[in-house]
C-alpha cells in the first residue's frame, strides 16, 4: 500500500462506491474524476478516496468534498470532471449540491431529508 504525502492537498474527494452508487456509474465517476485530476496535473492538490455506502442511496452517485463538507448527489462522469475544474479555479459547483456545511450539515432541499437518526 502507498502512503501519500498530503501536505499540499487542498481538497479530499470521497467518492461513493457502495452498491447503489456503483449501479449509477460510481466506477465511471471515480475514473473520470481521477483522469481529470491527472490531466490538470493536480494530483498534489486533490486527493481521492473510494468509499463504501454513505447512506444516501436514493441520491447516488454521491461525491463529498472536504474540507468544505459539500455533498453532491447524482454525480455523473461529466459532472465529476466539472467538479474538479471548479475546485481548481477556486469556485464551488452549485449543480447537484445536496448538503453544505456550517457547523453542521445544511440540507439544500433538492432531495428528501431521509430517516432521522435516534
PDB file as gemmi writes it, atoms N, CA and C in Angstrom:
CRYST1    1.000    1.000    1.000  90.00  90.00  90.00 P 1                      
ATOM      1  N   UNK A   1       0.831  -1.184   0.000  1.00  0.00           N  
ATOM      2  CA  UNK A   1       0.000   0.000   0.000  1.00  0.00           C  
ATOM      3  C   UNK A   1       0.875   1.247   0.000  1.00  0.00           C  
ATOM      4  N   UNK A   2       0.378   2.256  -0.655  1.00  0.00           N  
ATOM      5  CA  UNK A   2       1.092   3.521  -0.732  1.00  0.00           C  
ATOM      6  C   UNK A   2       0.652   4.435   0.402  1.00  0.00           C  
ATOM      7  N   UNK A   3       1.614   5.142   0.968  1.00  0.00           N  
ATOM      8  CA  UNK A   3       1.308   6.183   1.943  1.00  0.00           C  
ATOM      9  C   UNK A   3       1.651   7.506   1.289  1.00  0.00           C  
ATOM     10  N   UNK A   4       0.624   8.285   0.934  1.00  0.00           N  
ATOM     11  CA  UNK A   4       0.805   9.535   0.203  1.00  0.00           C  
ATOM     12  C   UNK A   4       1.195  10.670   1.129  1.00  0.00           C  
ATOM     13  N   UNK A   5       2.042  11.563   0.630  1.00  0.00           N  
ATOM     14  CA  UNK A   5       2.335  12.820   1.315  1.00  0.00           C  
ATOM     15  C   UNK A   5       1.229  13.788   0.912  1.00  0.00           C  
ATOM     16  N   UNK A   6       0.380  14.154   1.842  1.00  0.00           N  
ATOM     17  CA  UNK A   6      -0.773  15.002   1.552  1.00  0.00           C  
ATOM     18  C   UNK A   6      -0.560  16.454   1.976  1.00  0.00           C  
ATOM     19  N   UNK A   7       0.690  16.847   2.203  1.00  0.00           N  
ATOM     20  CA  UNK A   7       0.963  18.184   2.744  1.00  0.00           C  
ATOM     21  C   UNK A   7       0.545  19.322   1.817  1.00  0.00           C  
ATOM     22  N   UNK A   8       0.413  19.077   0.511  1.00  0.00           N  
ATOM     23  CA  UNK A   8      -0.017  20.129  -0.417  1.00  0.00           C  
ATOM     24  C   UNK A   8      -1.481  19.976  -0.841  1.00  0.00           C  
ATOM     25  N   UNK A   9      -2.168  19.012  -0.255  1.00  0.00           N  
ATOM     26  CA  UNK A   9      -3.548  18.725  -0.642  1.00  0.00           C  
ATOM     27  C   UNK A   9      -4.494  19.818  -0.166  1.00  0.00           C  
ATOM     28  N   UNK A  10      -5.306  20.327  -1.107  1.00  0.00           N  
ATOM     29  CA  UNK A  10      -6.313  21.348  -0.785  1.00  0.00           C  
ATOM     30  C   UNK A  10      -7.697  20.746  -0.615  1.00  0.00           C  
ATOM     31  N   UNK A  11      -7.967  19.685  -1.363  1.00  0.00           N  
ATOM     32  CA  UNK A  11      -9.285  19.059  -1.307  1.00  0.00           C  
ATOM     33  C   UNK A  11      -9.160  17.547  -1.248  1.00  0.00           C  
ATOM     34  N   UNK A  12     -10.087  16.943  -0.532  1.00  0.00           N  
ATOM     35  CA  UNK A  12     -10.186  15.490  -0.460  1.00  0.00           C  
ATOM     36  C   UNK A  12     -11.582  15.123  -0.948  1.00  0.00           C  
ATOM     37  N   UNK A  13     -11.660  14.346  -2.020  1.00  0.00           N  
ATOM     38  CA  UNK A  13     -12.934  13.909  -2.577  1.00  0.00           C  
ATOM     39  C   UNK A  13     -13.195  12.474  -2.158  1.00  0.00           C  
ATOM     40  N   UNK A  14     -14.325  12.269  -1.502  1.00  0.00           N  
ATOM     41  CA  UNK A  14     -14.768  10.937  -1.110  1.00  0.00           C  
ATOM     42  C   UNK A  14     -15.819  10.514  -2.130  1.00  0.00           C  
ATOM     43  N   UNK A  15     -15.531   9.487  -2.890  1.00  0.00           N  
ATOM     44  CA  UNK A  15     -16.394   9.060  -3.988  1.00  0.00           C  
ATOM     45  C   UNK A  15     -17.049   7.741  -3.601  1.00  0.00           C  
ATOM     46  N   UNK A  16     -18.365   7.772  -3.475  1.00  0.00           N  
ATOM     47  CA  UNK A  16     -19.085   6.581  -3.037  1.00  0.00           C  
ATOM     48  C   UNK A  16     -19.001   5.486  -4.091  1.00  0.00           C  
ATOM     49  N   UNK A  17     -18.592   4.314  -3.647  1.00  0.00           N  
ATOM     50  CA  UNK A  17     -18.577   3.123  -4.479  1.00  0.00           C  
ATOM     51  C   UNK A  17     -19.377   2.015  -3.803  1.00  0.00           C  
ATOM     52  N   UNK A  18     -20.415   2.426  -3.039  1.00  0.00           N  
ATOM     53  CA  UNK A  18     -21.359   1.460  -2.480  1.00  0.00           C  
ATOM     54  C   UNK A  18     -22.203   0.881  -3.603  1.00  0.00           C  
ATOM     55  N   UNK A  19     -23.009  -0.122  -3.299  1.00  0.00           N  
ATOM     56  CA  UNK A  19     -23.731  -0.839  -4.358  1.00  0.00           C  
ATOM     57  C   UNK A  19     -24.680   0.052  -5.150  1.00  0.00           C  
ATOM     58  N   UNK A  20     -25.418   0.949  -4.500  1.00  0.00           N  
ATOM     59  CA  UNK A  20     -26.338   1.830  -5.244  1.00  0.00           C  
ATOM     60  C   UNK A  20     -25.574   2.799  -6.127  1.00  0.00           C  
ATOM     61  N   UNK A  21     -24.483   3.334  -5.617  1.00  0.00           N  
ATOM     62  CA  UNK A  21     -23.686   4.271  -6.421  1.00  0.00           C  
ATOM     63  C   UNK A  21     -23.013   3.557  -7.587  1.00  0.00           C  
ATOM     64  N   UNK A  22     -22.567   2.333  -7.366  1.00  0.00           N  
ATOM     65  CA  UNK A  22     -21.960   1.583  -8.470  1.00  0.00           C  
ATOM     66  C   UNK A  22     -22.983   1.300  -9.564  1.00  0.00           C  
ATOM     67  N   UNK A  23     -24.231   1.055  -9.172  1.00  0.00           N  
ATOM     68  CA  UNK A  23     -25.290   0.843 -10.168  1.00  0.00           C  
ATOM     69  C   UNK A  23     -25.553   2.110 -10.972  1.00  0.00           C  
ATOM     70  N   UNK A  24     -25.202   3.247 -10.388  1.00  0.00           N  
ATOM     71  CA  UNK A  24     -25.383   4.530 -11.078  1.00  0.00           C  
ATOM     72  C   UNK A  24     -24.033   5.094 -11.519  1.00  0.00           C  
ATOM     73  N   UNK A  25     -23.165   4.216 -11.942  1.00  0.00           N  
ATOM     74  CA  UNK A  25     -21.897   4.562 -12.598  1.00  0.00           C  
ATOM     75  C   UNK A  25     -20.839   5.132 -11.655  1.00  0.00           C  
ATOM     76  N   UNK A  26     -20.830   4.679 -10.402  1.00  0.00           N  
ATOM     77  CA  UNK A  26     -19.830   5.132  -9.443  1.00  0.00           C  
ATOM     78  C   UNK A  26     -18.399   4.862  -9.885  1.00  0.00           C  
ATOM     79  N   UNK A  27     -18.178   3.720 -10.518  1.00  0.00           N  
ATOM     80  CA  UNK A  27     -16.833   3.395 -11.021  1.00  0.00           C  
ATOM     81  C   UNK A  27     -16.420   4.380 -12.106  1.00  0.00           C  
ATOM     82  N   UNK A  28     -17.333   4.674 -13.020  1.00  0.00           N  
ATOM     83  CA  UNK A  28     -17.041   5.617 -14.101  1.00  0.00           C  
ATOM     84  C   UNK A  28     -16.824   7.024 -13.558  1.00  0.00           C  
ATOM     85  N   UNK A  29     -17.585   7.402 -12.537  1.00  0.00           N  
ATOM     86  CA  UNK A  29     -17.406   8.711 -11.893  1.00  0.00           C  
ATOM     87  C   UNK A  29     -16.019   8.782 -11.263  1.00  0.00           C  
ATOM     88  N   UNK A  30     -15.640   7.728 -10.542  1.00  0.00           N  
ATOM     89  CA  UNK A  30     -14.317   7.676  -9.913  1.00  0.00           C  
ATOM     90  C   UNK A  30     -13.217   7.845 -10.955  1.00  0.00           C  
ATOM     91  N   UNK A  31     -13.299   7.091 -12.035  1.00  0.00           N  
ATOM     92  CA  UNK A  31     -12.271   7.161 -13.079  1.00  0.00           C  
ATOM     93  C   UNK A  31     -12.243   8.526 -13.753  1.00  0.00           C  
ATOM     94  N   UNK A  32     -13.404   9.103 -14.029  1.00  0.00           N  
ATOM     95  CA  UNK A  32     -13.460  10.419 -14.680  1.00  0.00           C  
ATOM     96  C   UNK A  32     -12.837  11.494 -13.799  1.00  0.00           C  
ATOM     97  N   UNK A  33     -13.143  11.468 -12.505  1.00  0.00           N  
ATOM     98  CA  UNK A  33     -12.566  12.444 -11.576  1.00  0.00           C  
ATOM     99  C   UNK A  33     -11.051  12.280 -11.530  1.00  0.00           C  
ATOM    100  N   UNK A  34     -10.584  11.067 -11.389  1.00  0.00           N  
ATOM    101  CA  UNK A  34      -9.141  10.826 -11.308  1.00  0.00           C  
ATOM    102  C   UNK A  34      -8.428  11.186 -12.612  1.00  0.00           C  
ATOM    103  N   UNK A  35      -9.064  10.906 -13.743  1.00  0.00           N  
ATOM    104  CA  UNK A  35      -8.467  11.278 -15.034  1.00  0.00           C  
ATOM    105  C   UNK A  35      -8.373  12.794 -15.180  1.00  0.00           C  
ATOM    106  N   UNK A  36      -9.402  13.513 -14.745  1.00  0.00           N  
ATOM    107  CA  UNK A  36      -9.388  14.981 -14.833  1.00  0.00           C  
ATOM    108  C   UNK A  36      -8.309  15.566 -13.927  1.00  0.00           C  
ATOM    109  N   UNK A  37      -8.149  14.996 -12.747  1.00  0.00           N  
ATOM    110  CA  UNK A  37      -7.099  15.447 -11.830  1.00  0.00           C  
ATOM    111  C   UNK A  37      -5.732  15.252 -12.477  1.00  0.00           C  
ATOM    112  N   UNK A  38      -5.503  14.086 -13.062  1.00  0.00           N  
ATOM    113  CA  UNK A  38      -4.231  13.802 -13.726  1.00  0.00           C  
ATOM    114  C   UNK A  38      -4.027  14.716 -14.925  1.00  0.00           C  
ATOM    115  N   UNK A  39      -5.061  14.879 -15.738  1.00  0.00           N  
ATOM    116  CA  UNK A  39      -4.992  15.740 -16.925  1.00  0.00           C  
ATOM    117  C   UNK A  39      -4.580  17.160 -16.547  1.00  0.00           C  
ATOM    118  N   UNK A  40      -5.049  17.631 -15.422  1.00  0.00           N  
ATOM    119  CA  UNK A  40      -4.771  19.003 -14.979  1.00  0.00           C  
ATOM    120  C   UNK A  40      -3.546  19.079 -14.062  1.00  0.00           C  
ATOM    121  N   UNK A  41      -2.850  17.959 -13.939  1.00  0.00           N  
ATOM    122  CA  UNK A  41      -1.638  17.872 -13.109  1.00  0.00           C  
ATOM    123  C   UNK A  41      -1.892  18.369 -11.690  1.00  0.00           C  
ATOM    124  N   UNK A  42      -2.991  17.918 -11.136  1.00  0.00           N  
ATOM    125  CA  UNK A  42      -3.423  18.382  -9.816  1.00  0.00           C  
ATOM    126  C   UNK A  42      -3.378  17.277  -8.769  1.00  0.00           C  
ATOM    127  N   UNK A  43      -2.576  16.245  -9.020  1.00  0.00           N  
ATOM    128  CA  UNK A  43      -2.509  15.121  -8.088  1.00  0.00           C  
ATOM    129  C   UNK A  43      -2.089  15.531  -6.682  1.00  0.00           C  
ATOM    130  N   UNK A  44      -1.250  16.549  -6.572  1.00  0.00           N  
ATOM    131  CA  UNK A  44      -0.826  17.015  -5.251  1.00  0.00           C  
ATOM    132  C   UNK A  44      -1.905  17.848  -4.569  1.00  0.00           C  
ATOM    133  N   UNK A  45      -2.818  18.416  -5.359  1.00  0.00           N  
ATOM    134  CA  UNK A  45      -3.821  19.337  -4.817  1.00  0.00           C  
ATOM    135  C   UNK A  45      -5.131  18.669  -4.433  1.00  0.00           C  
ATOM    136  N   UNK A  46      -5.505  17.633  -5.164  1.00  0.00           N  
ATOM    137  CA  UNK A  46      -6.782  16.956  -4.914  1.00  0.00           C  
ATOM    138  C   UNK A  46      -6.523  15.471  -4.703  1.00  0.00           C  
ATOM    139  N   UNK A  47      -6.907  14.983  -3.540  1.00  0.00           N  
ATOM    140  CA  UNK A  47      -6.763  13.568  -3.195  1.00  0.00           C  
ATOM    141  C   UNK A  47      -8.141  12.915  -3.279  1.00  0.00           C  
ATOM    142  N   UNK A  48      -8.202  11.684  -3.761  1.00  0.00           N  
ATOM    143  CA  UNK A  48      -9.475  10.970  -3.847  1.00  0.00           C  
ATOM    144  C   UNK A  48      -9.433   9.684  -3.040  1.00  0.00           C  
ATOM    145  N   UNK A  49     -10.594   9.328  -2.516  1.00  0.00           N  
ATOM    146  CA  UNK A  49     -10.760   8.069  -1.804  1.00  0.00           C  
ATOM    147  C   UNK A  49     -12.091   7.456  -2.214  1.00  0.00           C  
ATOM    148  N   UNK A  50     -12.058   6.190  -2.588  1.00  0.00           N  
ATOM    149  CA  UNK A  50     -13.304   5.447  -2.820  1.00  0.00           C  
ATOM    150  C   UNK A  50     -13.844   5.056  -1.454  1.00  0.00           C  
ATOM    151  N   UNK A  51     -15.140   5.211  -1.272  1.00  0.00           N  
ATOM    152  CA  UNK A  51     -15.749   4.797  -0.011  1.00  0.00           C  
ATOM    153  C   UNK A  51     -16.791   3.719  -0.277  1.00  0.00           C  
ATOM    154  N   UNK A  52     -17.260   3.134   0.769  1.00  0.00           N  
ATOM    155  CA  UNK A  52     -18.446   2.280   0.713  1.00  0.00           C  
ATOM    156  C   UNK A  52     -19.647   3.199   0.871  1.00  0.00           C  
ATOM    157  N   UNK A  53     -20.777   2.656   1.223  1.00  0.00           N  
ATOM    158  CA  UNK A  53     -22.027   3.411   1.286  1.00  0.00           C  
ATOM    159  C   UNK A  53     -21.937   4.595   2.253  1.00  0.00           C  
ATOM    160  N   UNK A  54     -22.437   5.741   1.799  1.00  0.00           N  
ATOM    161  CA  UNK A  54     -22.505   6.949   2.619  1.00  0.00           C  
ATOM    162  C   UNK A  54     -23.927   7.239   3.095  1.00  0.00           C  
ATOM    163  N   UNK A  55     -24.842   6.301   2.887  1.00  0.00           N  
ATOM    164  CA  UNK A  55     -26.181   6.412   3.440  1.00  0.00           C  
ATOM    165  C   UNK A  55     -27.142   7.314   2.683  1.00  0.00           C  
ATOM    166  N   UNK A  56     -26.840   7.630   1.439  1.00  0.00           N  
ATOM    167  CA  UNK A  56     -27.738   8.452   0.620  1.00  0.00           C  
ATOM    168  C   UNK A  56     -27.999   7.739  -0.704  1.00  0.00           C  
ATOM    169  N   UNK A  57     -28.394   6.479  -0.618  1.00  0.00           N  
ATOM    170  CA  UNK A  57     -28.546   5.627  -1.805  1.00  0.00           C  
ATOM    171  C   UNK A  57     -29.523   6.192  -2.826  1.00  0.00           C  
ATOM    172  N   UNK A  58     -30.587   6.835  -2.375  1.00  0.00           N  
ATOM    173  CA  UNK A  58     -31.563   7.409  -3.310  1.00  0.00           C  
ATOM    174  C   UNK A  58     -30.962   8.551  -4.118  1.00  0.00           C  
ATOM    175  N   UNK A  59     -29.836   9.090  -3.647  1.00  0.00           N  
ATOM    176  CA  UNK A  59     -29.194  10.238  -4.298  1.00  0.00           C  
ATOM    177  C   UNK A  59     -27.930   9.859  -5.059  1.00  0.00           C  
ATOM    178  N   UNK A  60     -27.711   8.571  -5.281  1.00  0.00           N  
ATOM    179  CA  UNK A  60     -26.488   8.090  -5.923  1.00  0.00           C  
ATOM    180  C   UNK A  60     -26.294   8.759  -7.291  1.00  0.00           C  
ATOM    181  N   UNK A  61     -25.100   8.934  -7.640  1.00  0.00           N  
ATOM    182  CA  UNK A  61     -23.799   8.685  -7.052  1.00  0.00           C  
ATOM    183  C   UNK A  61     -23.380   9.910  -6.213  1.00  0.00           C  
ATOM    184  N   UNK A  62     -22.904   9.658  -5.020  1.00  0.00           N  
ATOM    185  CA  UNK A  62     -22.530  10.696  -4.066  1.00  0.00           C  
ATOM    186  C   UNK A  62     -21.027  10.971  -4.141  1.00  0.00           C  
ATOM    187  N   UNK A  63     -20.673  12.269  -4.149  1.00  0.00           N  
ATOM    188  CA  UNK A  63     -19.279  12.703  -4.018  1.00  0.00           C  
ATOM    189  C   UNK A  63     -19.255  13.766  -2.927  1.00  0.00           C  
ATOM    190  N   UNK A  64     -18.327  13.616  -1.985  1.00  0.00           N  
ATOM    191  CA  UNK A  64     -18.205  14.527  -0.851  1.00  0.00           C  
ATOM    192  C   UNK A  64     -16.874  15.256  -0.963  1.00  0.00           C  
ATOM    193  N   UNK A  65     -16.902  16.577  -0.774  1.00  0.00           N  
ATOM    194  CA  UNK A  65     -15.708  17.411  -0.902  1.00  0.00           C  
ATOM    195  C   UNK A  65     -15.322  17.950   0.471  1.00  0.00           C  
ATOM    196  N   UNK A  66     -14.097  17.655   0.882  1.00  0.00           N  
ATOM    197  CA  UNK A  66     -13.549  18.212   2.113  1.00  0.00           C  
ATOM    198  C   UNK A  66     -12.323  19.030   1.781  1.00  0.00           C  
ATOM    199  N   UNK A  67     -12.031  20.096   2.542  1.00  0.00           N  
ATOM    200  CA  UNK A  67     -12.553  20.374   3.873  1.00  0.00           C  
ATOM    201  C   UNK A  67     -13.886  21.120   3.899  1.00  0.00           C  
ATOM    202  N   UNK A  68     -14.455  21.455   2.756  1.00  0.00           N  
ATOM    203  CA  UNK A  68     -15.676  22.251   2.718  1.00  0.00           C  
ATOM    204  C   UNK A  68     -16.894  21.531   3.274  1.00  0.00           C  
ATOM    205  N   UNK A  69     -16.904  20.205   3.241  1.00  0.00           N  
ATOM    206  CA  UNK A  69     -18.050  19.443   3.723  1.00  0.00           C  
ATOM    207  C   UNK A  69     -19.234  19.494   2.780  1.00  0.00           C  
ATOM    208  N   UNK A  70     -18.975  19.569   1.482  1.00  0.00           N  
ATOM    209  CA  UNK A  70     -20.036  19.642   0.478  1.00  0.00           C  
ATOM    210  C   UNK A  70     -20.368  18.244  -0.034  1.00  0.00           C  
ATOM    211  N   UNK A  71     -21.652  17.919  -0.061  1.00  0.00           N  
ATOM    212  CA  UNK A  71     -22.121  16.626  -0.564  1.00  0.00           C  
ATOM    213  C   UNK A  71     -22.853  16.867  -1.871  1.00  0.00           C  
ATOM    214  N   UNK A  72     -22.475  16.125  -2.910  1.00  0.00           N  
ATOM    215  CA  UNK A  72     -23.117  16.231  -4.213  1.00  0.00           C  
ATOM    216  C   UNK A  72     -23.857  14.940  -4.528  1.00  0.00           C  
ATOM    217  N   UNK A  73     -25.051  15.077  -5.102  1.00  0.00           N  
ATOM    218  CA  UNK A  73     -25.871  13.922  -5.477  1.00  0.00           C  
ATOM    219  C   UNK A  73     -25.929  13.774  -6.988  1.00  0.00           C  
ATOM    220  N   UNK A  74     -26.252  12.572  -7.428  1.00  0.00           N  
ATOM    221  CA  UNK A  74     -26.461  12.331  -8.853  1.00  0.00           C  
ATOM    222  C   UNK A  74     -25.275  12.692  -9.718  1.00  0.00           C  
ATOM    223  N   UNK A  75     -24.073  12.474  -9.181  1.00  0.00           N  
ATOM    224  CA  UNK A  75     -22.869  12.855  -9.916  1.00  0.00           C  
ATOM    225  C   UNK A  75     -22.650  11.879 -11.074  1.00  0.00           C  
ATOM    226  N   UNK A  76     -22.437  12.439 -12.242  1.00  0.00           N  
ATOM    227  CA  UNK A  76     -22.122  11.692 -13.461  1.00  0.00           C  
ATOM    228  C   UNK A  76     -20.631  11.873 -13.746  1.00  0.00           C  
ATOM    229  N   UNK A  77     -20.080  11.099 -14.664  1.00  0.00           N  
ATOM    230  CA  UNK A  77     -18.676  11.329 -15.018  1.00  0.00           C  
ATOM    231  C   UNK A  77     -18.410  12.774 -15.456  1.00  0.00           C  
ATOM    232  N   UNK A  78     -19.281  13.349 -16.277  1.00  0.00           N  
ATOM    233  CA  UNK A  78     -19.063  14.731 -16.738  1.00  0.00           C  
ATOM    234  C   UNK A  78     -19.162  15.726 -15.584  1.00  0.00           C  
ATOM    235  N   UNK A  79     -20.125  15.531 -14.692  1.00  0.00           N  
ATOM    236  CA  UNK A  79     -20.242  16.432 -13.539  1.00  0.00           C  
ATOM    237  C   UNK A  79     -19.022  16.289 -12.633  1.00  0.00           C  
ATOM    238  N   UNK A  80     -18.493  15.072 -12.513  1.00  0.00           N  
ATOM    239  CA  UNK A  80     -17.276  14.854 -11.730  1.00  0.00           C  
ATOM    240  C   UNK A  80     -16.095  15.622 -12.302  1.00  0.00           C  
ATOM    241  N   UNK A  81     -15.963  15.616 -13.631  1.00  0.00           N  
ATOM    242  CA  UNK A  81     -14.878  16.377 -14.271  1.00  0.00           C  
ATOM    243  C   UNK A  81     -15.071  17.882 -14.043  1.00  0.00           C  
ATOM    244  N   UNK A  82     -16.313  18.333 -14.138  1.00  0.00           N  
ATOM    245  CA  UNK A  82     -16.614  19.749 -13.892  1.00  0.00           C  
ATOM    246  C   UNK A  82     -16.282  20.124 -12.455  1.00  0.00           C  
ATOM    247  N   UNK A  83     -16.591  19.253 -11.516  1.00  0.00           N  
ATOM    248  CA  UNK A  83     -16.281  19.500 -10.110  1.00  0.00           C  
ATOM    249  C   UNK A  83     -14.786  19.726  -9.925  1.00  0.00           C  
ATOM    250  N   UNK A  84     -13.968  18.894 -10.532  1.00  0.00           N  
ATOM    251  CA  UNK A  84     -12.508  19.050 -10.432  1.00  0.00           C  
ATOM    252  C   UNK A  84     -12.083  20.408 -10.976  1.00  0.00           C  
ATOM    253  N   UNK A  85     -12.592  20.789 -12.134  1.00  0.00           N  
ATOM    254  CA  UNK A  85     -12.228  22.086 -12.727  1.00  0.00           C  
ATOM    255  C   UNK A  85     -12.646  23.244 -11.826  1.00  0.00           C  
ATOM    256  N   UNK A  86     -13.833  23.151 -11.245  1.00  0.00           N  
ATOM    257  CA  UNK A  86     -14.316  24.206 -10.342  1.00  0.00           C  
ATOM    258  C   UNK A  86     -13.425  24.303  -9.104  1.00  0.00           C  
ATOM    259  N   UNK A  87     -13.079  23.181  -8.517  1.00  0.00           N  
ATOM    260  CA  UNK A  87     -12.220  23.195  -7.332  1.00  0.00           C  
ATOM    261  C   UNK A  87     -10.875  23.841  -7.642  1.00  0.00           C  
ATOM    262  N   UNK A  88     -10.316  23.522  -8.788  1.00  0.00           N  
ATOM    263  CA  UNK A  88      -9.012  24.075  -9.152  1.00  0.00           C  
ATOM    264  C   UNK A  88      -9.071  25.573  -9.428  1.00  0.00           C  
ATOM    265  N   UNK A  89     -10.227  26.064  -9.837  1.00  0.00           N  
ATOM    266  CA  UNK A  89     -10.364  27.506 -10.093  1.00  0.00           C  
ATOM    267  C   UNK A  89     -10.870  28.254  -8.859  1.00  0.00           C  
ATOM    268  N   UNK A  90     -11.032  27.534  -7.740  1.00  0.00           N  
ATOM    269  CA  UNK A  90     -11.468  28.169  -6.505  1.00  0.00           C  
ATOM    270  C   UNK A  90     -12.959  28.444  -6.436  1.00  0.00           C  
ATOM    271  N   UNK A  91     -13.712  27.809  -7.319  1.00  0.00           N  
ATOM    272  CA  UNK A  91     -15.159  28.002  -7.348  1.00  0.00           C  
ATOM    273  C   UNK A  91     -15.872  26.817  -6.701  1.00  0.00           C  
ATOM    274  N   UNK A  92     -17.130  27.051  -6.334  1.00  0.00           N  
ATOM    275  CA  UNK A  92     -17.963  25.979  -5.801  1.00  0.00           C  
ATOM    276  C   UNK A  92     -18.959  25.559  -6.868  1.00  0.00           C  
ATOM    277  N   UNK A  93     -19.072  24.279  -7.093  1.00  0.00           N  
ATOM    278  CA  UNK A  93     -20.068  23.750  -8.017  1.00  0.00           C  
ATOM    279  C   UNK A  93     -21.430  23.842  -7.341  1.00  0.00           C  
ATOM    280  N   UNK A  94     -22.375  24.509  -7.969  1.00  0.00           N  
ATOM    281  CA  UNK A  94     -23.717  24.657  -7.402  1.00  0.00           C  
ATOM    282  C   UNK A  94     -24.639  23.521  -7.824  1.00  0.00           C  
ATOM    283  N   UNK A  95     -24.402  22.958  -9.014  1.00  0.00           N  
ATOM    284  CA  UNK A  95     -25.254  21.878  -9.516  1.00  0.00           C  
ATOM    285  C   UNK A  95     -25.189  20.664  -8.600  1.00  0.00           C  
ATOM    286  N   UNK A  96     -26.343  20.087  -8.305  1.00  0.00           N  
ATOM    287  CA  UNK A  96     -26.452  18.830  -7.575  1.00  0.00           C  
ATOM    288  C   UNK A  96     -25.961  18.897  -6.131  1.00  0.00           C  
ATOM    289  N   UNK A  97     -25.835  20.096  -5.562  1.00  0.00           N  
ATOM    290  CA  UNK A  97     -25.383  20.227  -4.172  1.00  0.00           C  
ATOM    291  C   UNK A  97     -26.479  19.729  -3.241  1.00  0.00           C  
ATOM    292  N   UNK A  98     -26.173  18.711  -2.466  1.00  0.00           N  
ATOM    293  CA  UNK A  98     -27.127  18.086  -1.561  1.00  0.00           C  
ATOM    294  C   UNK A  98     -27.016  18.665  -0.156  1.00  0.00           C  
ATOM    295  N   UNK A  99     -25.799  18.803   0.354  1.00  0.00           N  
ATOM    296  CA  UNK A  99     -25.546  19.371   1.678  1.00  0.00           C  
ATOM    297  C   UNK A  99     -24.360  20.318   1.602  1.00  0.00           C  
ATOM    298  N   UNK A 100     -24.466  21.409   2.357  1.00  0.00           N  
ATOM    299  CA  UNK A 100     -23.305  22.259   2.612  1.00  0.00           C  
ATOM    300  C   UNK A 100     -23.022  22.144   4.107  1.00  0.00           C  
ATOM    301  N   UNK A 101     -21.983  22.788   4.580  1.00  0.00           N  
ATOM    302  CA  UNK A 101     -21.597  22.628   5.978  1.00  0.00           C  
ATOM    303  C   UNK A 101     -21.297  23.975   6.615  1.00  0.00           C  
ATOM    304  N   UNK A 102     -21.937  24.231   7.754  1.00  0.00           N  
ATOM    305  CA  UNK A 102     -21.656  25.394   8.588  1.00  0.00           C  
ATOM    306  C   UNK A 102     -21.932  24.977  10.022  1.00  0.00           C  
ATOM    307  N   UNK A 103     -20.965  24.350  10.644  1.00  0.00           N  
ATOM    308  CA  UNK A 103     -21.027  23.768  11.977  1.00  0.00           C  
ATOM    309  C   UNK A 103     -21.879  22.508  12.041  1.00  0.00           C  
ATOM    310  N   UNK A 104     -22.786  22.326  11.125  1.00  0.00           N  
ATOM    311  CA  UNK A 104     -23.491  21.063  10.905  1.00  0.00           C  
ATOM    312  C   UNK A 104     -23.977  21.089   9.464  1.00  0.00           C  
ATOM    313  N   UNK A 105     -24.369  19.942   8.955  1.00  0.00           N  
ATOM    314  CA  UNK A 105     -24.788  19.883   7.557  1.00  0.00           C  
ATOM    315  C   UNK A 105     -26.103  20.618   7.361  1.00  0.00           C  
ATOM    316  N   UNK A 106     -26.180  21.374   6.279  1.00  0.00           N  
ATOM    317  CA  UNK A 106     -27.372  22.131   5.906  1.00  0.00           C  
ATOM    318  C   UNK A 106     -27.939  21.514   4.634  1.00  0.00           C  
ATOM    319  N   UNK A 107     -29.150  20.967   4.708  1.00  0.00           N  
ATOM    320  CA  UNK A 107     -29.782  20.399   3.517  1.00  0.00           C  
ATOM    321  C   UNK A 107     -30.119  21.519   2.544  1.00  0.00           C  
ATOM    322  N   UNK A 108     -29.913  21.272   1.269  1.00  0.00           N  
ATOM    323  CA  UNK A 108     -30.238  22.277   0.252  1.00  0.00           C  
ATOM    324  C   UNK A 108     -31.672  22.162  -0.215  1.00  0.00           C  
ATOM    325  N   UNK A 109     -32.331  21.042   0.117  1.00  0.00           N  
ATOM    326  CA  UNK A 109     -33.723  20.867  -0.247  1.00  0.00           C  
ATOM    327  C   UNK A 109     -33.959  20.224  -1.594  1.00  0.00           C  
ATOM    328  N   UNK A 110     -32.898  19.764  -2.270  1.00  0.00           N  
ATOM    329  CA  UNK A 110     -33.107  19.161  -3.589  1.00  0.00           C  
ATOM    330  C   UNK A 110     -33.436  17.676  -3.501  1.00  0.00           C  
ATOM    331  N   UNK A 111     -33.408  17.119  -2.291  1.00  0.00           N  
ATOM    332  CA  UNK A 111     -33.744  15.714  -2.107  1.00  0.00           C  
ATOM    333  C   UNK A 111     -34.461  15.563  -0.775  1.00  0.00           C  
ATOM    334  N   UNK A 112     -35.019  14.381  -0.530  1.00  0.00           N  
ATOM    335  CA  UNK A 112     -35.702  14.145   0.741  1.00  0.00           C  
ATOM    336  C   UNK A 112     -34.704  14.217   1.886  1.00  0.00           C  
ATOM    337  N   UNK A 113     -35.197  14.571   3.050  1.00  0.00           N  
ATOM    338  CA  UNK A 113     -34.338  14.698   4.226  1.00  0.00           C  
ATOM    339  C   UNK A 113     -33.790  13.352   4.664  1.00  0.00           C  
ATOM    340  N   UNK A 114     -34.525  12.290   4.426  1.00  0.00           N  
ATOM    341  CA  UNK A 114     -34.080  10.974   4.849  1.00  0.00           C  
ATOM    342  C   UNK A 114     -34.610  10.628   6.225  1.00  0.00           C  
ATOM    343  N   UNK A 115     -34.250   9.467   6.721  1.00  0.00           N  
ATOM    344  CA  UNK A 115     -34.704   8.968   8.010  1.00  0.00           C  
ATOM    345  C   UNK A 115     -33.891   9.601   9.120  1.00  0.00           C  
ATOM    346  N   UNK A 116     -34.570  10.059  10.161  1.00  0.00           N  
ATOM    347  CA  UNK A 116     -33.892  10.664  11.310  1.00  0.00           C  
ATOM    348  C   UNK A 116     -33.132   9.604  12.095  1.00  0.00           C  
ATOM    349  N   UNK A 117     -31.937   9.953  12.565  1.00  0.00           N  
ATOM    350  CA  UNK A 117     -31.175   9.065  13.438  1.00  0.00           C  
ATOM    351  C   UNK A 117     -31.670   9.245  14.867  1.00  0.00           C  
ATOM    352  N   UNK A 118     -31.615   8.163  15.661  1.00  0.00           N  
ATOM    353  CA  UNK A 118     -32.058   8.224  17.060  1.00  0.00           C  
ATOM    354  C   UNK A 118     -31.039   8.894  17.932  1.00  0.00           C  
TER     355      UNK A 118                                                      
END                                                                             
